[in-house]
């Protein structure tokens, strides 16, 4: 048995996940804008010589193809965001195991191999909801906004496995699939009168000195059996926002868990440029 010293970078754990969410935001914004602006000539030009039609009599007209493309994007976004979150949860579970090993202060090679080689593989094989449940059951970590993330995973399952058409596999006992999101609301508040102005776009203001506030709000939408999921831009962007808030809570809980174990958590040193 040898003494071990392990440095865990919580900021890097959070930053790696947030980078993936940012990339999803960048990509979906570009694709939505492109799908809405693309012309039929541009589509035909993109096809080039690959003008193959496996079912020529069912070819979409341009506007139908545009609508279907936007519908397809929602499934891709939710799928990839949940996949990124699943990988993040894998790392959270492994981090908990590393923290518990660090508390011991000493470890043999078998223990190290188990934590750093075997456990990550085991964590990756756990189903998404069970990863969250395992964090709570084994380590007492219950991130905020879990119920929102679980609902988004249910939307993902329907979009990926049933092309977005809600079935009995997706619905609750009332025959409803419920999507839940967190989002932000920007509010200008007057310093003298307390007047609030909700900002919905560029421009606008109050006739007094004011400051900007960000409020976290909830949004819920229900889908019946047989209904096809059709997410709005607001709901797609709120998907990213919801998962961002979940990630913030996860890392805060991990840091608290490390302190409960008696480990030292060093805060990153601010860089001056």
C-alpha positions in Angstrom: 0.0 0.0 0.0 1.3 3.4 -1.0 0.1 6.9 -0.1 -1.7 8.5 -3.0 -2.2 12.1 -4.0 -4.9 12.8 -6.5 -5.8 16.2 -7.8 -9.4 16.6 -9.1 -10.2 19.6 -11.3 -13.9 20.3 -10.7 -13.7 23.3 -13.0 -12.4 21.1 -15.8 -15.2 18.6 -15.2 -17.8 21.3 -15.5 -16.1 23.1 -18.3 -15.8 20.0 -20.5 -19.5 19.3 -20.2 -20.5 23.0 -20.8 -18.2 23.0 -23.9 -20.3 20.2 -25.4 -23.5 22.0 -24.6 -22.1 25.2 -26.2 -21.2 23.3 -29.3 -24.8 21.9 -29.5 -26.1 25.5 -29.2 -23.8 26.7 -32.0 -24.6 23.8 -34.3 -28.4 23.9 -33.8 -28.5 27.7 -34.3 -26.7 27.4 -37.6 -28.8 24.5 -38.8 -32.1 26.1 -37.9 -31.1 29.3 -39.7 -29.9 27.3 -42.7 -33.0 25.1 -43.0 -35.2 28.2 -42.9 -33.2 30.1 -45.5 -32.1 27.4 -48.0 -33.6 27.6 -51.5 -34.6 24.8 -53.8 -31.8 25.6 -56.1 -29.3 25.3 -53.3 -30.7 21.9 -52.3 -30.5 20.6 -55.9 -27.0 22.0 -56.2 -26.0 20.1 -53.0 -27.3 16.8 -54.4 -25.0 17.1 -57.4 -25.0 13.9 -59.4 -26.3 11.9 -56.5 -29.9 12.4 -57.7 -31.1 9.0 -56.5 -34.7 8.5 -55.4 -35.5 5.1 -53.8 -39.2 6.1 -53.9 -39.6 8.8 -56.5 -43.4 9.1 -56.2 -43.2 10.1 -52.5 -40.5 12.9 -52.9 -41.2 15.8 -50.6 -41.9 19.2 -52.1 -39.4 21.9 -50.9 -41.5 23.4 -48.1 -42.4 19.9 -46.7 -38.8 18.9 -46.8 -37.9 22.2 -44.9 -40.5 21.4 -42.2 -39.3 17.8 -41.9 -35.7 18.9 -41.7 -36.6 21.2 -38.7 -38.5 18.3 -37.1 -35.4 16.1 -37.5 -33.2 18.6 -35.9 -35.1 18.6 -32.7 -34.5 14.8 -32.3 -30.8 15.2 -33.1 -30.4 18.0 -30.6 -32.2 16.3 -27.7 -30.4 13.0 -28.5 -26.9 14.5 -28.5 -27.5 16.7 -25.5 -28.7 13.7 -23.4 -25.8 11.7 -24.7 -23.4 14.4 -23.6 -25.1 14.5 -20.2 -24.8 10.7 -19.9 -21.0 10.9 -20.4 -20.9 13.7 -17.9 -22.7 11.6 -15.3 -20.2 8.8 -16.0 -17.5 11.1 -15.0 -19.4 12.3 -11.9 -19.8 8.7 -10.8 -16.1 7.9 -11.3 -15.2 11.2 -9.5 -17.2 10.0 -6.4 -15.2 6.7 -6.4 -12.0 8.6 -6.7 -13.0 10.9 -3.8 -13.8 7.9 -1.6 -10.5 6.3 -2.5 -8.7 9.5 -1.7 -10.3 9.6 1.7 -8.5 6.3 2.6 -5.2 8.0 1.9 -3.6 4.8 0.7 -4.4 2.3 -2.1 -2.9 -0.7 -3.8 -2.7 -1.3 -7.5 -5.8 -3.5 -7.6 -7.9 -0.7 -6.1 -6.4 1.9 -8.5 -7.1 -0.2 -11.5 -10.7 -0.8 -10.3 -11.4 2.9 -9.9 -9.7 4.2 -13.0 -10.1 1.3 -15.4 -13.1 -0.9 -14.5 -15.5 1.5 -12.9 -15.7 3.9 -15.8 -16.7 1.0 -18.1 -19.3 -0.1 -15.6 -20.7 3.4 -15.2 -21.0 3.9 -19.0 -23.2 0.8 -19.3 -25.8 2.0 -16.7 -29.0 3.4 -18.2 -29.4 7.1 -18.1 -32.0 7.5 -15.3 -30.2 4.9 -13.2 -27.0 7.0 -13.4 -28.7 9.8 -11.6 -30.3 7.4 -9.1 -26.9 5.8 -8.4 -25.4 9.1 -7.6 -28.1 9.6 -4.9 -28.2 6.0 -3.7 -24.5 5.3 -3.4 -23.1 8.8 -2.6 -26.0 10.8 -1.3 -25.7 13.3 -4.3 -29.1 14.6 -5.5 -28.6 17.3 -8.1 -31.2 20.0 -8.5 -33.5 19.9 -11.5 -33.3 16.1 -11.8 -37.0 15.8 -12.7 -36.5 18.1 -15.7 -33.6 16.1 -17.0 -35.5 12.8 -16.6 -38.4 14.3 -18.6 -36.0 15.4 -21.4 -34.6 11.8 -21.5 -38.2 10.5 -22.0 -38.6 12.9 -24.9 -35.3 11.7 -26.3 -36.4 8.1 -26.1 -39.6 8.9 -28.0 -37.8 11.0 -30.6 -35.0 8.5 -31.2 -36.9 5.2 -31.0 -40.4 6.1 -32.2 -39.7 9.0 -34.5 -41.3 11.3 -32.1 -44.8 9.7 -32.1 -45.9 9.2 -28.5 -46.8 5.7 -27.6 -47.8 3.8 -24.4 -44.1 3.2 -23.8 -43.6 7.0 -23.4 -46.8 8.1 -21.6 -47.6 8.2 -17.9 -50.6 6.6 -16.3 -52.8 9.4 -17.7 -51.7 8.7 -21.3 -49.5 11.9 -21.4 -45.8 12.4 -22.0 -44.7 15.6 -20.2 -41.7 17.6 -21.1 -40.3 20.0 -18.5 -37.8 22.8 -19.1 -36.0 25.5 -17.3 -35.3 28.8 -19.1 -34.3 32.3 -18.4 -36.2 35.6 -18.5 -34.3 38.8 -18.7 -36.0 41.6 -16.7 -35.1 45.3 -16.5 -36.0 46.7 -13.0 -36.2 50.4 -12.4 -34.1 51.5 -9.4 -36.6 54.2 -8.3 -40.0 52.7 -9.0 -39.2 49.0 -9.1 -41.0 48.8 -12.5 -40.2 45.6 -14.3 -39.8 45.2 -18.1 -39.5 41.8 -19.6 -37.0 41.8 -22.5 -38.2 39.8 -25.5 -35.8 41.2 -28.1 -33.2 43.8 -28.8 -34.0 47.4 -27.8 -36.4 48.7 -25.3 -35.8 50.2 -21.9 -37.2 52.1 -19.0 -37.4 55.9 -18.5 -35.3 55.6 -15.4 -32.0 54.1 -14.2 -32.4 50.3 -14.1 -30.5 47.1 -13.7 -30.7 43.8 -15.5 -31.9 40.6 -13.8 -32.0 37.0 -15.0 -35.0 35.0 -13.6 -35.1 31.2 -13.9 -38.6 30.1 -15.0 -40.2 26.8 -15.7 -42.0 25.6 -18.8 -44.1 22.5 -19.2 -45.7 20.9 -22.3 -47.8 17.7 -22.6 -48.0 15.3 -25.5 -50.9 12.8 -25.9 -50.5 9.2 -27.1 -50.5 9.3 -30.9 -49.3 12.9 -31.0 -46.0 13.7 -32.7 -43.5 15.7 -30.7 -42.8 19.1 -32.3 -40.5 21.2 -30.2 -40.4 25.0 -30.6 -37.1 26.9 -30.9 -37.7 28.1 -27.4 -38.0 24.5 -26.1 -34.9 23.4 -28.0 -32.8 26.2 -26.6 -34.3 25.6 -23.2 -33.2 22.0 -23.4 -29.6 23.3 -23.4 -30.3 25.8 -20.6 -31.9 23.1 -18.4 -28.9 20.8 -18.8 -26.6 23.6 -18.1 -28.4 24.3 -14.8 -28.3 20.6 -14.0 -24.5 20.5 -14.6 -23.9 23.5 -12.3 -25.8 21.7 -9.5 -24.0 18.4 -10.1 -20.5 19.9 -9.7 -21.6 21.9 -6.6 -22.8 18.7 -5.0 -19.6 16.9 -5.9 -17.6 19.6 -4.2 -19.8 19.4 -1.2 -19.4 15.7 -1.1 -15.6 16.0 -1.2 -15.7 18.4 1.8 -18.0 15.9 3.7 -15.3 13.3 3.2 -12.8 15.7 4.8 -11.0 16.4 1.6 -9.6 19.8 0.7 -11.2 21.5 -2.2 -9.1 24.2 -3.7 -10.8 27.0 -5.6 -9.2 28.0 -9.0 -7.0 31.0 -8.8 -8.2 34.0 -10.8 -6.0 35.0 -13.7 -5.2 38.6 -14.3 -4.5 39.6 -17.9 
